[in-house]
């Protein structure tokens, strides 16, 4: 059961990290300039981390369902 929770948390965190790196979530109406600078600096890295987390979560889920 804990493996299932670990996998779903990894997938959810990965999706959120990817969306944050793409600039879809976390936008502030007050500090748009700072947000753009932050995206230019960390956006690509955060998107890559998000994809890795999602892939890790899917792998964990496949281990549970297949039983490897």
Beta strands, then each sheet from edge to edge (+ up, - down):
end
